[in-house]
Amino acid sequence: MKALIFLLLAINTQLWAANDNNIDIKKLENQKAFIGQINQCMNSDQLDQFIKKAIQKTSDQVERSKYAAILEELIKYNPSCFLAGINKLDNQNCKQIEELYLNEPHFYPREDLRASLKQTRDFSRSCLAS
């Protein structure tokens, strides 16, 4: 009887260890990339360059979609970071960001993005509030 219990415990331990080794590396990489996208404020210069490129790369729909994916995630999950980035823009470029990525979003409903932005205390002072 003790041998049977020992055998069952050994098999159970092996199965549990086998399940532990099946870590989904792709899922972890995607999670890391997502966190990096919404945490763009750690490097404000990088965010500024990214926003400028998002304004310039608007003629190619594929490129615009790539920028929209990151900007919309940033707006949704870190709106104050997004506002800090676009408040450095002149009024014309700010309006262009609004038209391209807020009025015509690719992935999230427009209302969700606007609601996220309006929850921040800096929204009323941003170029998007006018």
C-alpha positions, 0 to 999 in steps of 0.5 A: 500500500505504501508503495502504491501511494509513493508511486502515485505521489511520484507520478503526480509530482512528475506531471506537475513539474511537466506542466510547470515547464510549459511556460508560454514564452510568446505570451510573456513576450507579448505582455512585456511589449504591452507594458513597454507600450503603455509605459512610454513616459519613462523616456519622454524624449522617446515618446516625443519622437514616437508622436512626431513619427505618428504624425508624419507616417499617416499616408501609409495605412499599415504604418498608421495602424502600427502607431494607432495600436500603441497610441490607443493603448497609451490613451486607454491605459496611461492617458496622463502620459499621452497628454504629457506627450501631446501637450508639447506639440503645437496646436496644429500637430495636436489637432492632427493627432486628434483627427488621426487617432482619436476621431478615427481610432482603429482598435478602441471605440472613440468614446472609450478613448475620450472617456479615458482622457477626460478622467485625467486632471490634465485634460482640461488644460490640454490642446484636446479640450478646446 
